[in-house]
Amino acid sequence: MSHTTVDPSEVAEDAVASGEPVALPSLGGVVDGLAATALRGTAVARAAVSLSAENLRIALGRSDVAPERGDWRFRDETWSTNPAYKRVAQWYLAWCKAVETVLDDVEATTDRHRAERAKFVMNVMTSAVAPTNSLLGNPAALKKTFEAGGANLVRGAEHFVADLRHNGGMPSTAKPGALKVGEDLALTPGAVIDKDEHAEVLQYTPTTDEVYERPVIVVPPPIGRYYFLDLRPGRSFVEYAVSRGLQTFLVSWRNPSTEQSGWDIDTYAQRILDVVDVVRETTGSPDVNVIGFCAGGILQAAVLNKLAALGDDRIHSSAYAVTLLDFGQSAPIGAFSSARLLSLARWNSGRAGVISARAMGNAFTWMRPNDLVWNYWVNNYLMGEDPPVFDILSWNADGTNLPAALHKQFLDIFEHNPLPEPGGLEALGVPIDLATIKVPAFVAGAVNDHLTPWKSTYRTTQLLSGECTFALSNAGHIASLVNPPGNPKASYFTGPIDRDQSPAEWLEGAERQTGSWWEHWAEWVSERSGQKAAAPAELGSSRFPVQGAAPGTYVRQPN
């Protein structure tokens, strides 16, 4: 009897921070969240009455409470055929519904950050007590135990001990070492043509006879390794860009240690400026196109602001994929926004010199506990199975550190939201005023993104002054980025931009397109990439010769 869980591609998509590095709520934040829920006396009373009535119907076998479609926890047929298990599931789901009703009242009657903390805390609590997390409450696990003579529980205990020793006590989401960078992942052919202490510059080998004259520079976030953009053949953004005749370059950031604790926005933005010049010299193009992903888009905006102040046109167009430049709108991530918690996060990273990938990842993992914690608890410990071997999950488990200085600045951006305000933040010696950025911009958001909600990414089109295009993917944060053409589930919305429109008004006038937003971006950037010419016979140049094969060395650095 095998255990059926969720699709790994859906589970992994939002487990890693990508521009919003915070930490798990403190005890005070937990207490505040519980208090915000418990103090809604009238709402609690109404929910209790309703729950009591529903519990009576469940006991009498007259309830129609049922799991939502896609809830992996109750897929085993026992939950619908066995009266005892059916009632257990119904009692649990009815209680969760009652909690949700109270939380809706909290959201309507208190400040949004407190409401978000309440939702976060109660979501963790309700998911933790699901019957499926225990052996007796999980019929699929009981069947497996009977069939395997308990061998699954022995393997599960071994997995549990290993996770205590090597994974901070969290259930592993990927089998360590199952997929290797350069052998299974990050396989698009190319070369390192420049390297300094901050980043390597990768140039990818053309696969078309002709290429566009104006190159594209891909700027990944400094959180996590870049190869979510180059997972496997057929699932690689850079491979797709190359196939469209785009001269494609990518910034591969170094994984910093305590010695690099002072690296900040200026450090990373200056390196991007240097990369622009490396690519211009290598290709002979006077200017370039850029696309920033997640927090890479924030760094990219700092660069463009500097160039705007100088009247410098080295960057011809820019694109932003699931990037937030305005953190002022409500989002689940607001659960981490208390001043005390953010101060603690600053202190922790400042003390250590870096914030680790595990510290960042755990916070966001608990935003989706059913899929990102308890799914693997059941799979690894109750069923005794190894974590699945899947490219996104392997990338997700292969995190990087973030320097303390940059972490502090990102937390300040998250807490105080200075980017929309002219002069609210300074980078590269220039006050940032997003309205001065006038180059054409392509902005991509994702409907199911709870880290960078699409209505907030849409705000970017209203903050920049140049011609803007917006594409809205049907997926989540990472799934929208690993979104190759040909995926039958993929779709996106496009439509004309009116800066006076709300996101909802834009969506009402947008058209749904079948396929991937990659295609829309490729068409958009190709129109801004000049004429075509013969593809270069060799990579690099006399000034920036090939130093080694892609994926380079920085992407393989251990933590």
N, C-alpha and C positions, 0 to 999 in steps of 0.2 A: 504494500500500500504506500504510494508515494504521497508526499505532502505538496499540495498545490498552493503556491503563494502568488504574489504579484509579479508582473513583468519586470525583470531587472532594469530595463531601460527606463521604466517609469519610477521605480523605487529610488534610483540613484540621482535623479536629475537635480535635486535641490539640496543635497546634503552638505555641500561645501560653501563656505562664504566666498563671495566674489565681489568684494568692494564694500562690504558692510561688516568689518571684523569687530565682533563684540565678544561677549562671554556669557556663560550661563547666569541666570538671575541669582542674586544673593539671597540669603535667608530672609532678609527684610523684604525683598521683592516678592518672594513666595508668600510671606505673611500678608503683604499688601494685596496681592492677588486674591488670596482666600478671603480677606476681609471685605474686599470690594464685592465679592459674591455673597458672603454671608449676611452683609448688612442690608441687602435688598429684601427687607422683611416681607413686604406685601407680595413681591414676586415669588419669594421662596414659599410663602403660604399657598399661593395659587398653584404653584408647581407641585407642592406636596399633596394637595387635594386631588389634582388631576392624576398624579402618579398612583395614589391609593386606589382610585377608581380603576385605573388601567391594570394594576396588580390583581384586583379582584377578577377582572375579565380574563386575565392570563390564567389565574388559578382555575377558573371555570372552563377554560379551553375556548373562550369566545373572543379572544383578542386577535386583531389583524396586524399587530406589530411584526415587522419582518426586517431583516438586514437590507441595507441599501445594495443596489446592484453593484457588483465589483468589490464588495467587502470580502477579502480573502479569508478572513477569520472563520466565516460560517459557511464555507463552500462544501464541506463534507456533508454527505447526504444524511448523516445521523441527526444533524441539527433540524431537519425537517421531518424525519420519519420516527424519531424516538420522542415520545411525549415529554419525558423528563428533561432531556437536553433542549427540546424546543422551548419549554417554559423558562429554563435557565437563560437561554439567549434572549427571549422576550423580556424578562425581568431586567436583564442588564441593559438592553437597548432602550427600554422605557425610562430607566433611570438616567441614561445618557441624554435622552430627549428632554427630560425635566431639567437637567443641568443646563442644557443649551438654551432653554426658555429663559432661565434666570440670567444667563450671560447676555442674551439679547436685551434684557432690561438694563443690565449694567452698561452696555454699550450706548443705550439711548439716554442714560441719565447721569453719566459721569464723564470725566475727561478721557480723551481717546487713548492716551498712553496707559492710564490705569485700567481701562477696559481691555486693552490688548494684553496687559500683564495677567489680568484675571482669566482671559481666554487661554493664554499659554499655560498657566498653572493648572487650570481645571482640565484642559486637554491632556496634559501629562498624567493627571490623576485618573481620569476615566479610562484612558488607554491602558494604564498599568494594571488595573483590576479586571481587565477582560478575562473571562473564564478560559479562553484559549491559551493564556500564558502559563497555565498550570497543566500538569500531566492529567489529572483527573478531569479537568474541564476541557480537555482537547481530545475528542474521540479519534481523530486521525492519529494523534501521537500514541493513544492507548492501543490502537490496532497495530501500529508499527512496533510497539514494545512487545505485544503478544507474538507477532510474526517473527521478530528478530530475537526473541528470547531475552530481551533486555540489552542486547548488544548496542542498540542505538543510544541508550542512556549512558553506557560506559564511554562510548565515543563522545557523547555530549559533555560528560564530565571532563574529558580530556580537552575538548574545545574550550570549556569554561575556564579551566586552569590556565590554558595558553593565553586566553584573552585577558585574564587577570594580570598575567606577567608581561604581556607585550602590547596590549591594546587598551590600557587604562580601564579595564573592566567592562568595556563596551563590546557587544557582540560584533565579530568581524563581518564586514560586508563583502569582502573579497578574499580569495585564497592567496596568501603572500607568495609572490614569485611566479604565479601561474602564467602571467603574461609579462613579457619583458620589452622595455623600450628599445627600439632599434632592431628587435627581432620579430615581435608581434605587433607592436604599436609604434606610431611615428615613423612610418615607412616611406613617405613621399620622398623621392630622390632629390638631393640638393647638397649644399655645402655650406660650411661656416666660412664667411669671407671677412669677418671682423670680430674682434673679441677684446673686451676690457674687463675690469673687475666687476662691472655691473651687469653686463649682458653680452651674449653672442648675437651676431646677425646672420641669419640663414637666408641663402638665396636658393630658390627651387629651380630644378632643371625644366626648361620648357618642354612641352609634349606636342606643341603645334609648330608647323613650319614657320608661321608668322606670329609675332606678338605685338601687342599695343606698345607704343613708344613710351607712354607715361606709366611708370610702375606703381604697384600697390604695396604699402607697408602694413603688415598686420601687427597690432599692438595688443598682446594678451594682458590680462591683469597680473599684477605682481603677487597675487594670491593663487597658489596652485600652479601646476606645470602646464606649459602651453599646449601639450599634445591632445587636449580635448578638441583641438582644432585640426588634429591629424591622427585620428584614432587608428583606423584601418582602411585599406583601399575600399572605396565605395562609401565610406563614412567619414571622409576627410574634407574639411572646408578648404584647406590649402590645395589639396589635390584637385578639387573642383575649380578653384580659381585658376590654377595653372591650365586646366583643360579648356578654359574659356579664352585662352590666349593672353592672359594677364601676367605680366612679369611680377612675380610674387616674392616678397621678402618678409621675414618675420623676426621679431625681437624675442629672444629666449633669455628670460631673466635668470640671474644667479639666485640660488637658494641661500639667503643670508644667514650668518651666524652672529654671535654676540659681538664679534669684531666689526660688524657692519650696522650696529645699533643706531648710528647717527644718520643713516640714509633716510631722506625725506622726499617730499614731493619734488623739490628742486632737483634732487639727485636723479630721480627717474625721468623727470621731464627733460632735463639737460641731455640725458642719454638718448632720448627719443629725437631730440634736435640733432644730435651727432649722427644718429642712424639715418636721418633724412639726407644729410650731406654725404654719407657713405653710399647710399643708394643712388643719389644724383650723380656722383662721380662714376660709379660702376656702370650705370646705364647711359650716361650722357644726356639724361633728361634734365631740363632746368627746374622742374618741379615734380611733385609726387602726389598720389592719392593715399589716404590713410584710412584704416578702419580699426577702431578701438573696441575691445570686448570688455564688458563689465567695468571693473575699476580702471582698466586700461583706457576707457573713454574719458574718465576724469582726468587722468594724466595728459591725454591727448588735448583736452579742452584747455589745460594750462599752457600747453605749447602753442596752440592756436591763438590764445589770448596774447602771449608774448609776441608772436609774429604780427598780429594785428597792431599792437602798439608800435612796432618798428616799421610798419608799412611793408612788410616782407611777404612775398607771395610764393615761398618755397613749397607750400602745401596748396594744391589746387582744389581738392575736395576732401570731405571727411565723412565717415560713417560711424554710428554709435549703435552697438548691439547690446541690448538689455543693460544699458547704462543709466544710472540715476544722477542727474545734476540738481534735482530738487527733492529734498528729503522731507518736505513739509506735509505731505499727504499721509493719510492713515494707511497703515500696512501692518501685517502680523509681526514684522520685525520691530515694531514699536514696543513690543514686550520687553526689549532689552534697553530701553531708552532712559531709564531713571538716572538722574545725575549721580547718585551714590554708586550705582552699578558701573557706570562708565568711568567714574573716578577710580574704582577698584581695578577695572580692566587696564586703565592707563598705568596704575601703580605696578600691576603684575608684569606687564610687558617691559616697563622701564627698569624694574628690578632685574629681570632676566636678560634684557637686551633685545629679545625678540619675543613675539608671540608665536607659539607653535601651531602647526596645522591642526593637531589634535584638539587644542584648546578652542580654535575657531570652529572646527567641524562639529564638535560635540554640541555647541550652542544651537547650531542650525539643524542638527539631527533631531533634537528634541522638539522642533517645530512640527515634525511629522512623525511622532513616535510609533504609531501603528505600523507604518511602512518602513521606517528607517531604524527602528530599535526592535520592537516586538516581533516583527516578521523574521528577523535573523535570530532572535532569542529562540523562537519555536523551531526554525530550521536547523540551527547549529546545536542546540542543547537538548530539546525534546525529541526531535527527529534524528539527531546524530549525524546530519548531513554536513558536508563541507559547504562553505559559502559558494555561490555560483561563480563560474568563470565567465566574466563579461567585461567588455572593454571599458565602458563608462564606470563600472564599479571598481575596476583596477585603477583607473585614473583617479577616481574619487578617494581611494585609500592611499594614494601616493602624493601627499600634500607637501607644502613648503612652509617655511617660516616667513614672518613679516617683521621688518626692523621696527624697533620700539618707536623711533621718531615718526616713521610713516604711519604706524598704527595710531599714535596719538593724534596725528593730523586727521586721519580718516574718522576717528571717534569724534573729534571736534566738528567735522563736517556733518556727521550723523546727528550729533546732539544739537548743534546751533544752526545748521542749514545755511551757511554763509554764501554758497555759490550763486543763488538767484539774486543776491543783493550786490549791486555794483560796489566794488571796493571791500566787500565782506571778507575776502581772503586774498593774500598776496602769494604769487608764485613767480619764480625766476626774476624777482625784483620788480614785478609789475602788479598793481592791484587788478584782480580779475573782474572783468565786466563782460559777461557772456554776450551782451548785445553788440559788442564790437567785432564779434566773429561773423564774418559775412560770406565765407566760402560756402558753396553748395553742401548740403548735409543730407545724409540718408540715416534715418532713425528706425531701429527695429525693436519691438516689444513683444511680449508673449502673454496670451490671455490667461494662462494658468500659473503665472509667475508670482509667487508670494514673497520673493526676496526683492525684486525690483518690479513692483506692480505696473502693468502696462499704462494705466492712466498717469502714472508718474513719469514713465519714460516718454509718453506723448508730450509732456510739459517741455521737453527739450526743444521741440519744434517751435515753441512759443518764446523760449529764452534766447535762441540764436536769431541772427538777423538775416542770414542768407536764405536762398531758396531751399525749402525743406521737402523731403519725401518721407512718409511714414508707412511702415509695413508691420502688420500685427499677426504674429504666428499663433497657431492654435495650440501650441504646446506649453511646457513649463520652462523654467529658467535655463537649465542645461540642455534639455531635450530640444528646445527651440534652436539651439546653436548646433547641435549634432543632428542636422535635419536635411539629409541629402535628397536631391531630386529622385523621384521614383518611389518614395515612401507613400503607399496608398492612404495612409492616415494623415498625411501632411496637407495643410492648407494655410492660407493667410489672407488677410484683408488689406486692400489698398484703396486709396481714395484721395481726392484733392484736399490740400491743406488750407484752412482759413484760420489764421491765428486767433480770431475772436471766438472760434468754436470751442465748446467743451469736448473732452474725449468722447462722451456719449453721443454728442451731435455728430462728431466726425464718423463714429462707427455706424451711425444710422445711414449716412450717405456713402459708406464704403462698399466695395464689392468683394465678395469672397472669390479667391482664386485657388484652384487646385494645384498642389505642388509645394515647393519650398521657397521661402523668402530669399534663399541664396540666389535663385534664378532672377528674381526681381532686382536684387542688389547687383548681380553681374551685368544685367542689361543697363542699369543706371550708371555703374562705374565705367563700363565700356564706352558709353557715350561721352565720358569725360576723360578718356585715356588717349586721345589723339589718334594719329594714323597708325596703320600697321606697318611693320618692317620685318625683315628676315630675323628669325630667332638667333640669339647669340650662340656661336659654336662652343664657347667655353664660359664657365662661370667665373665671377670675380673680375678683377682688372689688375693692371700693373701695380697700382697703389694698394689695392685690397685683394691680394691673391687668395686662392683657396687654402684654408688652414686645416681642413679635415672634412669628413663627410657628415651630412646631416644624419641624425638629429643633434649632433654636437655633444659637448661634455656637460654643460650646465644642467641640462634636463635630466641627467643621470645622477646628479649629486645627491647623496643620502642626507637624511635629516640628522 
